[in-house]
């Protein structure tokens, strides 16, 4: 067969045969990111680098992140937050080989990160942006994102590293994305309720935080998302919720011009949030809970306790039209008697 190399270069990787899913390709969200099977695995990979032996992290954090640090062989120290969710008592000097991890809470924590960059050496600071997918990379040692918290993906974590971080991408690829796809397909074909058990199984399957490369399936799915649409719709919907609830919210959130929130956190101290959450679920409005497993680390009557027990995390994601967001807000007002 006399086909020149130049002619063959123009061929697609495959052509003809049966059809696959017809998905557009808009390119990578963060082309410079190192891709892992989960954010917790990316955090473990960071903690295993640069000779880190100890890490300080907030008590109000998912226990899976603490597990990642323990599995990396590190000593973990937790700290409390003030009413603005800034660390209450920063150390005057970080111990040798100690890193400091901070969470960009609900995608609304940029003002605190700016403060931290002035207080903590950049080469010791790790930003967990699992709830802040569109937060800009800073001079911190590492910033970790979790795209599946913002869009329909089976798994995946992104790491944007500073030049100070000595890290190699994982060589072994995650092979379990196909199994985790089930809850996404069930929700598409049937309902969230029918897919919830599969969702829980997919989440549990990520408990193994040994760093693996993001699957090629998840990488390809990520390229088919219109991130500009996600950003605009979330900001628009958050603005609607803020207009309806900021005046009665017991937490004050600063909504910056570049923030793309995960949700609208509505804190109502003294309210029966559990009942309101159940009433909303009966109307097929599902509100997340964040880090009930942190309760043993949390002080009573603290801001962290209010976030766990007295806060509704209202959906504002890209699936909601503006009129639907307003309708959810009106129902919340009625259910809470506000």
Buried (B, 14 or more C-beta within 10 A) or exposed (E): EEEEEEEEEEEEEEEEEEEEEEEEEEEBBBEEBBBBBBBBBBBBBBBBBBEBBBBBBBBBBBBBBBBBBBBBEBEBBBBBBEEBBBBEEBBEEBEEBBBBBBBBBBBBBBBBBEBBBEEBBBBBBBBBBBBBBBBEBBEBBBBBBBBBBBBBBBBBBBBBBBEBBEBEEBEEBBEBBEEBBBBBEBBEEEEEEEBBEBBEEBBEBBEBBEBBBBBEBBBEBBEEBEBEEBBEBBBBBBBBBBEBBBEEBBBEBEBBEEBBBBBBBBBBEEBEBEEBBEBBEEEEBEBEBBBEBBEEBBEEEBBBBBBBBBBBBBBBBBEBEEEBBBEBBEBBEEBBEE
